[in-house]
Amino acid sequence: MNDGELSEYLATVFLSRKTHQGYLFRTVLIAGKWPSIDIYAEIIGTNSPKNYCFIQVKSTVLGYTAREKKLKVKIPKSKLNKLANFNGPSYLIGIDYIESNPFKSKAYISAIRGTYSNGLSSMPTDNLLDENNLVQLRDEVENFWNGTNTFNNKNNTASIFDL
């Protein structure tokens, strides 16, 4: 197992931690099986099958930029735009990977949306993936899907495979 694979497992641990509101996410590690998505995360405790998001994980042992204290993770423009174009919330989790003790690593999260003209060489560290931000993430994903009528779109789309 390499450090990148271990970082993807660490990201699932960060997402699966218990909060003061209980466990919030059920995760599936997709890793190398899909080029743009590393983790599929679904909200626990909802009866709706549409409360989920997609996550790309990037890790680094290089630490932070000197001036802005951004995490030095790289993600190419093509991958950013693929993530941004998914019909669902998508996020980047950056892992500050501590080789000597991976369990002391820190995770940060940023939303991926819009159109990117460049890749990223670093990401903000404003949103540590801690208990409070897990609750915020859950709320944000729920709010996205509550404002989206996917079943209406599904039912109004013609298919040659109708019964």
Disulfide bonds with the S-S distance in Angstrom:
none
